[in-house]
Amino acid sequence: MMRRVLIVLVAVLFLAGCSGSPSSTPSVPPTDQPASAPPPASSHELRKARVQAGIADCPASTGDAALDNGLPDITLACLGSDRTVRLAGLRGKPMVVNIWAQWCGPCRVEAPHLAAVAEQAGNDVQFIGIDYADPDPAAAIDFAKDAGWTYPQLQDYQQRVKAPLKIIGIPQTFLVDAKGRIVYRQVRPFSSDTQLRALLRDQLGVKL
């Protein structure tokens, strides 16, 4: 009898030790929430964080027909805003569309170059970021703030641009002319301000 008691006691202690370390035991999402769902966030807090970070609200998009060689006809939410943006309807000025995420190491490497050239370009070029496959919009806003990005940011948690833009990895950057046509794709991070300025000059005719 005593031996049975000891066996039960050891088993209880073993189980208690296994469940006592959240770092070693992955959390299980509620049954009514898929594992891929982003954590809940207050839209009010996100708007406040975006404004405090100095990130501009997203631009209006037109109802113009989508172009075969243009951005996909997909509508995305604006990060930290109630606005939505139809990508295919972004027209009127040259654009730099950067696909990034706060968990992406190479995105952090190129971030200062995007910030510097965007500031230098002013109103001559529309810079737009797309926060991609990112479950944490609050962390994404913090990333953009630390990077010095003041241009608008969209949100694509569901990776809706993956197929139409053939996204394999990030960062990726698309140069789009004023008519809405994609004229260049950068499939690796920018290594300098000079590199990005040269592409704006050669591909979009914008001299900075």
Secondary structure, 3 states (H helix, E strand, C coil): CHHHHHHHHHHHHHHHHHCCCCCCCCCCCCCCCCCCCCCCCCHHHHHHHHHHHCCCCCCCCCCCCCCCCECCCCEEEECCCCCEEEHHHCCCCCEEEEEECCCCHHHHHHHHHHHHHHHHHHHHCEEEEEEECCCCHHHHHHHHHHHCCCCCEEEECCCCCHHHHCCCCCCEEEEECCCCEEEEEECCCCCCHHHHHHHHHHHHCCCC
